[in-house]
Amino acid sequence: MINFSPEIGFWSPFVFWFVLVSAVACGLFAIVVIIGGIGDLRYLFREIRKAEVDESDDGRVEGATEHLCPKA
Amino acid sequence: MNVTSIDWIILGTLFSGLLVLAIWINSQCKSVADYLVSGRKVRLWLGMGAGIAGEIGLVSIAAMCEQGFMRGFGFVQIGILAMCVTIPLFGIFGFGIERFRASRAMSVPQYIEMRYSRRLRILTGMTNSLAGVLQMCIFPIVGAAFLRVLINAPENAVILGYAVRSDCVIMALLLGCAVIFTHLGGYITLVVTNFIQMIVIMVAIYWVWGYLLADLGLQNFWSTLEDQRGRAAFYAFAESENAYGWTWFLWQLAMAILLQFSYGPYLQKYASLDKPKTVSRSYMFSTIFGTGRTYVILGIGVCALVALGAEPPADLAVGGQHWNSMATPYYLARIVPPVLMGFLLAGLLFADISTTDQYLLSWSTSIVNDCICPFLKHPLGTEKHIGAVRLTIVVLCILFFVVGIFYSPTLPIWEFTFLLANIIGGTGIAVLFGMYWPRATTLGAYGAVLTSLLLPLTDLTLRWVYQAQDWLYPLAPETTGFYTYVLATAVMVGLSLLSRGETGYWDLGQQVREMNQKETDV
Protein backbone atom coordinates (compact mmCIF):
# COMPACT_ATOMS: atom_id res chain seq x y z
CA MET A 1 0.00 0.00 0.00
CA ILE A 2 2.71 2.47 1.01
CA ASN A 3 6.47 2.24 0.50
CA PHE A 4 8.43 3.22 3.58
CA SER A 5 11.99 4.50 3.65
CA PRO A 6 14.37 1.70 4.79
CA GLU A 7 16.70 4.36 6.28
CA ILE A 8 14.14 5.27 8.94
CA GLY A 9 13.36 1.64 9.72
CA PHE A 10 10.65 0.40 12.09
CA TRP A 11 9.25 3.76 13.23
CA SER A 12 7.99 4.99 9.86
CA PRO A 13 5.48 2.12 9.23
CA PHE A 14 4.62 1.96 12.92
CA VAL A 15 3.75 5.65 13.08
CA PHE A 16 1.85 5.46 9.77
CA TRP A 17 -0.45 2.67 10.96
CA PHE A 18 -0.80 4.06 14.46
CA VAL A 19 -1.84 7.49 13.16
CA LEU A 20 -4.25 5.96 10.66
CA VAL A 21 -5.94 3.64 13.17
CA SER A 22 -6.10 6.38 15.85
CA ALA A 23 -7.63 8.88 13.42
CA VAL A 24 -10.29 6.41 12.23
CA ALA A 25 -11.09 5.27 15.80
CA CYS A 26 -11.36 8.89 16.94
CA GLY A 27 -13.75 9.68 14.08
CA LEU A 28 -15.98 6.70 14.91
CA PHE A 29 -15.87 7.52 18.59
CA ALA A 30 -16.97 11.09 17.85
CA ILE A 31 -20.16 9.65 16.28
CA VAL A 32 -20.82 7.63 19.47
CA VAL A 33 -20.24 10.74 21.60
CA ILE A 34 -22.68 12.75 19.48
CA ILE A 35 -25.44 10.14 19.82
CA GLY A 36 -24.88 9.69 23.57
CA GLY A 37 -24.53 13.45 24.11
CA ILE A 38 -27.96 14.17 22.64
CA GLY A 39 -29.52 11.89 25.28
CA ASP A 40 -27.49 13.59 28.02
CA LEU A 41 -28.60 17.03 26.81
CA ARG A 42 -32.25 16.07 27.33
CA TYR A 43 -31.37 14.80 30.85
CA LEU A 44 -29.50 18.03 31.69
CA PHE A 45 -32.41 20.30 30.75
CA ARG A 46 -34.91 18.13 32.62
CA GLU A 47 -32.76 18.12 35.78
CA ILE A 48 -31.98 21.85 35.67
CA ARG A 49 -35.69 22.67 35.40
CA LYS A 50 -36.45 20.46 38.42
CA ALA A 51 -33.49 21.51 40.61
CA GLU A 52 -34.01 23.87 43.56
CA VAL A 53 -31.74 26.89 43.96
CA ASP A 54 -29.18 26.62 46.78
CA GLU A 55 -28.00 30.19 47.42
CA SER A 56 -25.17 29.04 49.70
CA ASP A 57 -23.59 26.78 47.01
CA ASP A 58 -21.46 29.52 45.46
CA GLY A 59 -17.87 28.48 46.15
CA ARG A 60 -17.66 29.51 49.80
CA VAL A 61 -16.14 27.01 52.20
CA GLU A 62 -18.56 27.93 55.02
CA GLY A 63 -22.17 26.78 54.82
CA ALA A 64 -22.84 24.49 51.88
CA THR A 65 -19.60 22.55 51.96
CA GLU A 66 -18.47 22.92 55.59
CA HIS A 67 -19.91 19.56 56.62
CA LEU A 68 -17.88 17.83 53.93
CA CYS A 69 -14.45 18.70 55.30
CA PRO A 70 -14.14 17.36 58.86
CA LYS A 71 -10.69 17.76 60.38
CA ALA A 72 -8.54 14.63 60.56
CA MET B 1 -9.43 37.61 0.23
CA ASN B 2 -10.03 34.04 -0.93
CA VAL B 3 -13.30 33.46 0.98
CA THR B 4 -16.37 33.32 -1.26
CA SER B 5 -19.96 34.42 -0.53
CA ILE B 6 -21.06 30.83 0.06
CA ASP B 7 -18.37 30.47 2.76
CA TRP B 8 -19.59 33.59 4.57
CA ILE B 9 -23.18 32.32 4.35
CA ILE B 10 -22.20 28.95 5.89
CA LEU B 11 -20.26 30.71 8.63
CA GLY B 12 -23.06 33.21 9.32
CA THR B 13 -25.79 30.55 9.42
CA LEU B 14 -23.92 28.27 11.82
CA PHE B 15 -22.94 31.19 14.06
CA SER B 16 -26.50 32.58 14.17
CA GLY B 17 -27.90 29.14 15.03
CA LEU B 18 -25.45 28.81 17.90
CA LEU B 19 -26.28 32.30 19.15
CA VAL B 20 -30.04 31.59 19.19
CA LEU B 21 -29.39 28.37 21.10
CA ALA B 22 -27.23 30.21 23.66
CA ILE B 23 -29.95 32.84 24.21
CA TRP B 24 -32.51 30.13 24.87
CA ILE B 25 -30.22 28.26 27.31
CA ASN B 26 -29.61 31.51 29.18
CA SER B 27 -33.23 31.40 30.34
CA GLN B 28 -32.57 28.03 32.03
CA CYS B 29 -29.76 29.33 34.31
CA LYS B 30 -31.07 29.97 37.85
CA SER B 31 -28.20 29.77 40.35
CA VAL B 32 -24.46 30.36 40.85
CA ALA B 33 -23.92 26.56 40.69
CA ASP B 34 -25.78 26.46 37.32
CA TYR B 35 -23.67 29.35 36.04
CA LEU B 36 -20.32 28.00 37.26
CA VAL B 37 -20.62 24.18 37.11
CA SER B 38 -23.91 23.46 35.25
CA GLY B 39 -25.61 22.51 38.50
CA ARG B 40 -23.29 19.42 38.58
CA LYS B 41 -25.70 17.60 36.22
CA VAL B 42 -23.48 16.86 33.22
CA ARG B 43 -23.32 13.16 32.32
CA LEU B 44 -20.59 11.18 30.56
CA TRP B 45 -21.22 11.67 26.82
CA LEU B 46 -22.21 15.30 27.03
CA GLY B 47 -19.21 16.02 29.27
CA MET B 48 -16.87 14.34 26.82
CA GLY B 49 -18.39 16.01 23.76
CA ALA B 50 -18.15 19.43 25.37
CA GLY B 51 -14.65 18.57 26.64
CA ILE B 52 -13.45 17.75 23.12
CA ALA B 53 -14.45 21.22 21.91
CA GLY B 54 -13.02 22.84 25.04
CA GLU B 55 -9.67 21.15 24.46
CA ILE B 56 -9.31 22.02 20.76
CA GLY B 57 -8.99 25.77 20.70
CA LEU B 58 -7.96 27.81 17.71
CA VAL B 59 -4.67 28.44 19.51
CA SER B 60 -4.09 24.70 20.02
CA ILE B 61 -4.96 24.01 16.37
CA ALA B 62 -2.43 26.71 15.35
CA ALA B 63 0.14 25.25 17.79
CA MET B 64 -0.39 21.65 16.64
CA CYS B 65 -0.17 22.62 12.97
CA GLU B 66 3.08 24.41 13.82
CA GLN B 67 4.39 21.27 15.58
CA GLY B 68 3.31 19.04 12.66
CA PHE B 69 5.11 21.37 10.25
CA MET B 70 8.28 21.47 12.42
CA ARG B 71 8.41 17.92 13.80
CA GLY B 72 6.06 15.71 11.76
CA PHE B 73 4.55 12.89 13.83
CA GLY B 74 7.38 12.75 16.37
CA PHE B 75 4.77 13.33 19.05
CA VAL B 76 3.34 9.81 18.57
CA GLN B 77 5.70 8.01 21.01
CA ILE B 78 5.25 10.80 23.58
CA GLY B 79 1.48 10.32 23.36
CA ILE B 80 1.72 6.51 23.65
CA LEU B 81 4.12 6.56 26.60
CA ALA B 82 2.08 9.24 28.39
CA MET B 83 -1.10 7.19 27.88
CA CYS B 84 0.58 4.11 29.39
CA VAL B 85 0.92 6.10 32.60
CA THR B 86 -2.12 8.38 32.64
CA ILE B 87 -4.84 5.94 31.48
CA PRO B 88 -4.34 3.48 34.38
CA LEU B 89 -3.68 6.32 36.83
CA PHE B 90 -6.66 8.56 36.06
CA GLY B 91 -8.89 6.61 33.69
CA ILE B 92 -9.00 3.35 35.68
CA PHE B 93 -8.16 4.31 39.27
CA GLY B 94 -9.44 7.90 39.11
CA PHE B 95 -6.33 8.95 41.05
CA GLY B 96 -7.02 12.34 42.66
CA ILE B 97 -9.61 13.48 40.13
CA GLU B 98 -12.42 11.40 41.65
CA ARG B 99 -11.46 12.69 45.10
CA PHE B 100 -11.58 16.27 43.85
CA ARG B 101 -15.12 15.75 42.51
CA ALA B 102 -16.13 14.13 45.81
CA SER B 103 -14.98 17.23 47.73
CA ARG B 104 -17.76 19.21 45.93
CA ALA B 105 -15.28 22.07 45.51
CA MET B 106 -15.94 24.28 42.48
CA SER B 107 -12.29 25.22 42.06
CA VAL B 108 -8.84 24.10 43.18
CA PRO B 109 -8.32 27.06 45.54
CA GLN B 110 -11.63 26.20 47.24
CA TYR B 111 -10.21 22.73 47.99
CA ILE B 112 -6.95 24.36 49.11
CA GLU B 113 -8.89 26.38 51.70
CA MET B 114 -10.66 23.23 52.93
CA ARG B 115 -7.37 21.33 53.26
CA TYR B 116 -4.82 24.02 54.16
CA SER B 117 -5.80 27.63 54.85
CA ARG B 118 -7.73 30.61 53.54
CA ARG B 119 -4.51 32.59 52.95
CA LEU B 120 -3.10 29.81 50.79
CA ARG B 121 -6.40 29.73 48.90
CA ILE B 122 -5.99 33.41 48.10
CA LEU B 123 -2.34 32.90 47.07
CA THR B 124 -3.11 29.92 44.81
CA GLY B 125 -6.15 31.72 43.44
CA MET B 126 -3.88 34.64 42.52
CA THR B 127 -0.99 32.57 41.13
CA ASN B 128 -3.25 30.26 39.12
CA SER B 129 -5.29 33.16 37.77
CA LEU B 130 -2.11 35.07 36.94
CA ALA B 131 -0.61 32.12 35.06
CA GLY B 132 -3.89 31.31 33.35
CA VAL B 133 -4.43 34.90 32.30
CA LEU B 134 -0.82 35.30 31.09
CA GLN B 135 -1.20 32.08 29.12
CA MET B 136 -4.50 33.22 27.67
CA CYS B 137 -3.10 36.59 26.65
CA ILE B 138 -1.64 35.04 23.51
CA PHE B 139 -4.74 33.00 22.56
CA PRO B 140 -6.66 35.78 20.74
CA ILE B 141 -3.69 37.23 18.84
CA VAL B 142 -2.31 33.82 17.80
CA GLY B 143 -5.78 32.75 16.65
CA ALA B 144 -6.33 36.05 14.86
CA ALA B 145 -2.96 35.83 13.08
CA PHE B 146 -3.82 32.28 11.93
CA LEU B 147 -7.23 33.39 10.62
CA ARG B 148 -5.79 36.48 8.90
CA VAL B 149 -3.38 34.38 6.87
CA LEU B 150 -6.10 31.77 6.21
CA ILE B 151 -8.55 34.26 4.73
CA ASN B 152 -5.67 36.00 2.96
CA ALA B 153 -6.60 39.38 4.45
CA PRO B 154 -4.15 42.27 4.01
CA GLU B 155 -1.86 43.17 6.92
CA ASN B 156 -3.68 46.47 7.41
CA ALA B 157 -7.34 47.35 6.95
CA VAL B 158 -8.68 50.88 6.56
CA ILE B 159 -11.46 51.61 9.06
CA LEU B 160 -12.99 55.13 9.21
CA GLY B 161 -9.99 56.45 7.36
CA TYR B 162 -7.43 54.89 9.74
CA ALA B 163 -5.08 52.04 8.85
CA VAL B 164 -5.55 49.32 11.47
CA ARG B 165 -3.76 45.96 11.75
CA SER B 166 -6.12 43.29 10.38
CA ASP B 167 -5.17 40.73 13.04
CA CYS B 168 -6.18 43.27 15.72
CA VAL B 169 -9.60 43.65 14.06
CA ILE B 170 -10.02 39.85 13.94
CA MET B 171 -8.80 39.60 17.55
CA ALA B 172 -11.46 42.13 18.63
CA LEU B 173 -14.16 40.11 16.84
CA LEU B 174 -13.00 36.84 18.46
CA LEU B 175 -12.98 38.41 21.92
CA GLY B 176 -16.40 39.96 21.27
CA CYS B 177 -17.81 36.51 20.46
CA ALA B 178 -16.28 35.07 23.64
CA VAL B 179 -17.85 37.83 25.77
CA ILE B 180 -21.29 37.26 24.21
CA PHE B 181 -21.29 33.51 24.83
CA THR B 182 -19.93 33.67 28.39
CA HIS B 183 -22.58 36.30 29.25
CA LEU B 184 -25.32 34.01 27.96
CA GLY B 185 -25.71 31.54 30.81
CA GLY B 186 -22.14 30.73 31.85
CA TYR B 187 -21.02 27.12 32.12
CA ILE B 188 -24.41 25.64 31.31
CA THR B 189 -24.43 27.47 27.96
CA LEU B 190 -20.81 26.54 27.52
CA VAL B 191 -21.45 22.81 27.89
CA VAL B 192 -24.32 22.80 25.39
CA THR B 193 -22.73 25.12 22.82
CA ASN B 194 -19.37 23.33 23.16
CA PHE B 195 -21.14 20.08 22.33
CA ILE B 196 -22.64 21.57 19.16
CA GLN B 197 -19.32 23.19 18.31
CA MET B 198 -17.53 19.84 18.73
CA ILE B 199 -19.63 18.42 15.90
CA VAL B 200 -18.72 21.29 13.54
CA ILE B 201 -15.01 21.22 14.53
CA MET B 202 -14.68 17.46 14.02
CA VAL B 203 -16.43 17.58 10.64
CA ALA B 204 -14.21 20.47 9.54
CA ILE B 205 -10.81 19.02 10.54
CA TYR B 206 -11.54 15.52 9.19
CA TRP B 207 -12.93 16.90 5.94
CA VAL B 208 -9.93 19.20 5.46
CA TRP B 209 -7.36 16.49 6.22
CA GLY B 210 -9.10 14.03 3.91
CA TYR B 211 -9.22 16.64 1.14
CA LEU B 212 -5.52 17.50 1.55
CA LEU B 213 -4.46 13.83 1.56
CA ALA B 214 -6.50 13.17 -1.58
CA ASP B 215 -4.87 16.19 -3.23
CA LEU B 216 -1.28 15.31 -2.25
CA GLY B 217 -1.54 11.52 -2.54
CA LEU B 218 -0.79 9.29 0.46
CA GLN B 219 2.55 7.97 -0.85
CA ASN B 220 3.76 11.48 -1.68
CA PHE B 221 2.60 12.72 1.75
CA TRP B 222 4.57 10.07 3.62
CA SER B 223 7.70 9.92 1.46
CA THR B 224 8.10 13.71 1.40
CA LEU B 225 7.80 13.81 5.19
CA GLU B 226 10.51 11.12 5.42
CA ASP B 227 12.76 13.12 3.10
CA GLN B 228 12.13 16.52 4.69
CA ARG B 229 12.41 15.73 8.39
CA GLY B 230 14.12 12.31 8.55
CA ARG B 231 13.86 9.99 11.55
CA ALA B 232 12.95 12.81 13.98
CA ALA B 233 9.54 13.10 12.30
CA PHE B 234 8.69 9.54 13.41
CA TYR B 235 10.72 8.97 16.56
CA ALA B 236 10.53 11.45 19.43
CA PHE B 237 13.86 10.39 20.91
CA ALA B 238 16.00 10.45 17.75
CA GLU B 239 19.33 12.28 17.97
CA SER B 240 18.26 15.43 16.17
CA GLU B 241 17.51 19.00 17.13
CA ASN B 242 14.02 18.52 15.64
CA ALA B 243 13.24 15.60 17.99
CA TYR B 244 11.42 16.15 21.29
CA GLY B 245 13.77 14.13 23.54
CA TRP B 246 13.40 12.52 26.97
CA THR B 247 13.43 15.73 29.04
CA TRP B 248 10.56 17.12 26.98
CA PHE B 249 8.65 13.87 27.49
CA LEU B 250 9.24 13.83 31.27
CA TRP B 251 8.18 17.46 31.49
CA GLN B 252 5.00 16.73 29.57
CA LEU B 253 4.24 13.66 31.67
CA ALA B 254 4.75 15.52 34.96
CA MET B 255 2.56 18.32 33.63
CA ALA B 256 -0.14 15.94 32.35
CA ILE B 257 -0.35 14.46 35.85
CA LEU B 258 -0.14 17.63 37.95
CA LEU B 259 -2.48 19.74 35.83
CA GLN B 260 -5.26 17.22 36.49
CA PHE B 261 -5.27 18.51 40.07
CA SER B 262 -4.66 22.16 39.42
CA TYR B 263 -5.66 23.47 36.00
CA GLY B 264 -8.81 25.52 36.49
CA PRO B 265 -10.61 24.64 33.21
CA TYR B 266 -10.04 20.89 33.74
CA LEU B 267 -11.20 21.00 37.34
CA GLN B 268 -14.24 23.09 36.53
CA LYS B 269 -15.21 20.42 34.01
CA TYR B 270 -14.70 17.68 36.62
CA ALA B 271 -16.74 19.68 39.16
CA SER B 272 -19.65 19.88 36.69
CA LEU B 273 -19.90 16.10 36.15
CA ASP B 274 -22.61 14.18 37.99
CA LYS B 275 -20.43 11.82 40.07
CA PRO B 276 -16.76 10.86 40.65
CA LYS B 277 -16.87 7.75 38.45
CA THR B 278 -18.02 9.85 35.49
CA VAL B 279 -14.85 11.96 35.91
CA SER B 280 -12.48 9.00 35.49
CA ARG B 281 -14.50 7.42 32.68
CA SER B 282 -14.66 10.73 30.86
CA TYR B 283 -10.89 11.10 31.23
CA MET B 284 -10.22 7.60 29.90
CA PHE B 285 -12.38 7.82 26.79
CA SER B 286 -11.31 11.40 26.03
CA THR B 287 -7.61 10.50 26.29
CA ILE B 288 -7.77 7.27 24.27
CA PHE B 289 -9.72 8.81 21.41
CA GLY B 290 -8.40 12.36 21.75
CA THR B 291 -4.98 11.28 20.50
CA GLY B 292 -6.45 10.48 17.06
CA ARG B 293 -7.76 14.03 16.84
CA THR B 294 -4.30 15.39 17.73
CA TYR B 295 -2.73 13.37 14.91
CA VAL B 296 -5.29 14.64 12.38
CA ILE B 297 -4.40 18.24 13.26
CA LEU B 298 -0.65 17.48 13.25
CA GLY B 299 -1.31 15.86 9.86
CA ILE B 300 -2.69 19.12 8.46
CA GLY B 301 0.62 20.79 9.46
CA VAL B 302 2.51 17.92 7.80
CA CYS B 303 0.50 18.47 4.60
CA ALA B 304 1.70 22.08 4.58
CA LEU B 305 5.30 20.87 4.95
CA VAL B 306 4.86 18.36 2.11
CA ALA B 307 3.29 20.91 -0.24
CA LEU B 308 5.44 23.96 0.56
CA GLY B 309 8.74 22.57 1.86
CA ALA B 310 10.52 23.62 5.03
CA GLU B 311 11.67 27.02 3.74
CA PRO B 312 9.36 29.98 3.02
CA PRO B 313 8.69 30.93 -0.64
CA ALA B 314 11.14 33.49 -2.03
CA ASP B 315 8.46 36.20 -2.34
CA LEU B 316 7.63 36.02 1.40
CA ALA B 317 9.92 37.99 3.70
CA VAL B 318 9.43 36.01 6.91
CA GLY B 319 11.84 34.44 9.41
CA GLY B 320 12.06 30.79 10.52
CA GLN B 321 9.89 30.82 13.68
CA HIS B 322 7.26 33.04 12.05
CA TRP B 323 7.16 30.82 8.96
CA ASN B 324 6.65 27.70 11.09
CA SER B 325 3.51 29.22 12.58
CA MET B 326 2.08 30.76 9.39
CA ALA B 327 2.93 27.99 6.89
CA THR B 328 -0.25 25.96 7.50
CA PRO B 329 -2.79 28.79 7.14
CA TYR B 330 -0.78 30.09 4.14
CA TYR B 331 -1.10 26.67 2.51
CA LEU B 332 -4.78 26.19 3.44
CA ALA B 333 -5.64 29.61 2.01
CA ARG B 334 -4.36 28.46 -1.35
CA ILE B 335 -5.77 24.94 -1.47
CA VAL B 336 -9.10 24.74 0.38
CA PRO B 337 -12.09 25.08 -2.03
CA PRO B 338 -15.33 27.04 -1.41
CA VAL B 339 -17.88 25.40 0.93
CA LEU B 340 -15.11 23.48 2.70
CA MET B 341 -13.55 26.87 3.50
CA GLY B 342 -16.88 27.94 5.03
CA PHE B 343 -16.96 24.86 7.28
CA LEU B 344 -13.27 25.27 8.12
CA LEU B 345 -13.79 28.90 9.15
CA ALA B 346 -16.86 27.92 11.21
CA GLY B 347 -14.88 25.07 12.83
CA LEU B 348 -11.98 27.38 13.67
CA LEU B 349 -14.26 30.13 14.96
CA PHE B 350 -16.16 27.64 17.11
CA ALA B 351 -12.89 26.12 18.34
CA ASP B 352 -11.84 29.59 19.46
CA ILE B 353 -15.17 30.42 21.09
CA SER B 354 -15.43 27.11 22.95
CA THR B 355 -11.93 27.18 24.41
CA THR B 356 -11.71 30.89 25.08
CA ASP B 357 -15.11 30.78 26.79
CA GLN B 358 -14.19 27.83 28.95
CA TYR B 359 -10.88 29.32 30.01
CA LEU B 360 -12.30 32.83 30.47
CA LEU B 361 -15.09 31.53 32.65
CA SER B 362 -12.71 29.38 34.65
CA TRP B 363 -10.14 32.09 35.36
CA SER B 364 -12.72 34.80 36.02
CA THR B 365 -14.50 32.42 38.43
CA SER B 366 -11.18 31.88 40.16
CA ILE B 367 -10.51 35.62 40.36
CA VAL B 368 -13.95 36.33 41.86
CA ASN B 369 -14.23 33.27 44.13
CA ASP B 370 -10.64 33.05 45.29
CA CYS B 371 -9.21 36.56 45.07
CA ILE B 372 -12.24 38.80 45.80
CA CYS B 373 -14.91 36.88 47.75
CA PRO B 374 -12.57 35.81 50.61
CA PHE B 375 -12.15 39.52 51.47
CA LEU B 376 -15.90 40.23 51.60
CA LYS B 377 -17.74 40.21 54.92
CA HIS B 378 -21.03 39.09 53.36
CA PRO B 379 -21.72 36.78 50.41
CA LEU B 380 -22.53 38.58 47.14
CA GLY B 381 -25.81 36.83 46.35
CA THR B 382 -26.60 35.13 43.05
CA GLU B 383 -27.09 38.17 40.80
CA LYS B 384 -24.10 40.16 42.08
CA HIS B 385 -21.88 37.06 42.05
CA ILE B 386 -22.66 36.29 38.42
CA GLY B 387 -22.37 40.01 37.62
CA ALA B 388 -18.89 40.11 39.16
CA VAL B 389 -17.80 37.11 37.05
CA ARG B 390 -19.17 38.79 33.90
CA LEU B 391 -17.43 42.07 34.66
CA THR B 392 -14.15 40.20 35.21
CA ILE B 393 -14.57 38.52 31.82
CA VAL B 394 -14.92 41.90 30.10
CA VAL B 395 -11.86 43.30 31.91
CA LEU B 396 -9.81 40.23 30.95
CA CYS B 397 -10.82 40.55 27.31
CA ILE B 398 -9.66 44.17 27.27
CA LEU B 399 -6.36 43.03 28.81
CA PHE B 400 -5.94 40.27 26.20
CA PHE B 401 -6.56 42.77 23.44
CA VAL B 402 -3.93 45.21 24.74
CA VAL B 403 -1.33 42.46 25.31
CA GLY B 404 -2.13 40.96 21.90
CA ILE B 405 -1.24 44.24 20.19
CA PHE B 406 2.29 44.14 21.63
CA TYR B 407 2.89 40.36 21.73
CA SER B 408 6.12 39.15 20.12
CA PRO B 409 6.84 35.39 20.25
CA THR B 410 10.03 34.13 21.95
CA LEU B 411 9.07 30.43 21.83
CA PRO B 412 6.85 28.07 19.81
CA ILE B 413 3.23 28.53 20.95
CA TRP B 414 3.00 25.13 22.67
CA GLU B 415 6.11 25.66 24.77
CA PHE B 416 5.11 29.19 25.83
CA THR B 417 1.73 27.95 27.09
CA PHE B 418 3.25 24.88 28.76
CA LEU B 419 5.87 26.95 30.59
CA LEU B 420 3.13 29.15 32.05
CA ALA B 421 1.12 26.06 32.95
CA ASN B 422 4.16 25.08 35.05
CA ILE B 423 3.20 27.81 37.53
CA ILE B 424 -0.17 26.17 38.03
CA GLY B 425 1.46 22.76 38.42
CA GLY B 426 2.80 23.83 41.84
CA THR B 427 -0.78 23.95 43.09
CA GLY B 428 -1.20 20.43 41.69
CA ILE B 429 1.65 19.23 43.92
CA ALA B 430 -0.06 20.81 46.96
CA VAL B 431 -3.44 19.28 46.04
CA LEU B 432 -2.00 15.84 45.30
CA PHE B 433 -0.09 15.59 48.58
CA GLY B 434 -3.06 17.15 50.38
CA MET B 435 -5.40 14.40 49.20
CA TYR B 436 -3.15 11.44 49.87
CA TRP B 437 -0.59 12.38 52.52
CA PRO B 438 -1.88 13.25 56.02
CA ARG B 439 1.50 14.81 56.93
CA ALA B 440 1.32 17.43 54.13
CA THR B 441 1.29 20.84 55.82
CA THR B 442 0.37 24.36 54.85
CA LEU B 443 4.03 25.44 54.99
CA GLY B 444 5.01 22.69 52.54
CA ALA B 445 2.18 23.72 50.21
CA TYR B 446 3.33 27.36 50.33
CA GLY B 447 6.85 26.21 49.39
CA ALA B 448 5.63 24.17 46.40
CA VAL B 449 3.37 26.93 45.09
CA LEU B 450 6.01 29.67 45.40
CA THR B 451 8.78 27.52 43.83
CA SER B 452 6.54 26.79 40.85
CA LEU B 453 5.65 30.46 40.54
CA LEU B 454 9.12 31.96 40.68
CA LEU B 455 11.19 29.67 38.46
CA PRO B 456 9.05 29.74 35.26
CA LEU B 457 8.42 33.49 35.60
CA THR B 458 12.16 34.10 35.99
CA ASP B 459 12.79 31.92 32.93
CA LEU B 460 10.26 33.78 30.78
CA THR B 461 11.53 37.19 31.91
CA LEU B 462 15.14 36.22 31.14
CA ARG B 463 14.07 35.00 27.69
CA TRP B 464 12.73 38.46 26.85
CA VAL B 465 15.92 40.09 28.21
CA TYR B 466 18.12 37.73 26.19
CA GLN B 467 16.02 38.28 23.07
CA ALA B 468 16.24 42.07 23.50
CA GLN B 469 20.04 41.79 23.78
CA ASP B 470 20.21 39.32 20.86
CA TRP B 471 21.83 36.70 23.10
CA LEU B 472 21.24 32.94 22.94
CA TYR B 473 19.23 31.73 25.95
CA PRO B 474 20.99 28.67 27.43
CA LEU B 475 18.02 26.72 28.89
CA ALA B 476 15.41 24.77 26.92
CA PRO B 477 11.85 25.32 28.22
CA GLU B 478 11.54 21.62 29.08
CA THR B 479 14.64 21.81 31.30
CA THR B 480 13.22 24.70 33.32
CA GLY B 481 9.77 23.12 33.37
CA PHE B 482 10.75 19.64 34.47
CA TYR B 483 13.25 20.67 37.15
CA THR B 484 10.76 23.18 38.56
CA TYR B 485 8.41 20.27 39.29
CA VAL B 486 11.21 18.19 40.82
CA LEU B 487 12.31 21.05 43.08
CA ALA B 488 8.75 22.01 44.08
CA THR B 489 7.99 18.38 45.07
CA ALA B 490 11.18 18.22 47.15
CA VAL B 491 10.26 21.53 48.84
CA MET B 492 6.72 20.25 49.56
CA VAL B 493 7.98 17.05 51.19
CA GLY B 494 10.92 18.67 53.00
CA LEU B 495 8.96 21.56 54.53
CA SER B 496 6.04 19.28 55.48
CA LEU B 497 8.41 16.96 57.36
CA LEU B 498 10.10 19.89 59.07
CA SER B 499 6.89 21.62 60.18
CA ARG B 500 4.75 20.25 63.00
CA GLY B 501 1.13 20.58 64.09
CA GLU B 502 -2.31 19.36 63.00
CA THR B 503 -3.18 19.25 59.32
CA GLY B 504 -6.57 19.62 57.66
CA TYR B 505 -6.40 16.15 56.04
CA TRP B 506 -9.59 14.15 55.67
CA ASP B 507 -10.22 10.93 53.79
CA LEU B 508 -12.03 11.67 50.54
CA GLY B 509 -11.87 8.01 49.49
CA GLN B 510 -14.98 7.15 51.54
CA GLN B 511 -16.94 10.01 49.92
CA VAL B 512 -15.92 8.79 46.47
CA ARG B 513 -17.31 5.34 47.22
CA GLU B 514 -20.57 6.73 48.65
CA MET B 515 -21.17 9.11 45.74
CA ASN B 516 -20.39 6.46 43.13
CA GLN B 517 -22.95 4.14 44.69
CA LYS B 518 -25.72 6.69 44.23
CA GLU B 519 -27.29 6.88 40.80
CA THR B 520 -27.12 10.68 40.73
CA ASP B 521 -25.35 13.29 42.80
CA VAL B 522 -27.05 14.87 45.80
Interface residues (C-beta under 8 A of the other chain):
Chain A: I2 N3 F4 S5 E7 I8 G9 W11 S12 F14 V15 F16 F18 V19 S22 A23 V24 A25 C26 G27 F29 A30 V32 V33 I34 I35 G36 G37 G39 D40 L41 Y43 L44 F45 E47 I48 R49 A51 V53 D54 E55 S56 D57 D58 G59 R60 V61 A64 T65 L68 C69 P70 K71 A72
Chain B: Q28 C29 K30 S31 V32 A33 D34 L36 S38 G39 K41 V42 R43 L44 W45 L46 G47 M48 G49 A50 I52 F73 V76 I80 S103 R104 A105 M106 S107 Q110 E113 M114 R115 R118 I188 V191 V192 F195 M198 I199 M202 Y206 W209 L218 Q219 W222 S223 E226 D227 G230 R231 F234 Y235 F285 F289 G290 T291 G292 R293 Y295 V296 G299 T365 N369 C373 P379 L380 G381 T382 H385 P438 E502 T503 G504 Y505 W506 D507 Q511 T520
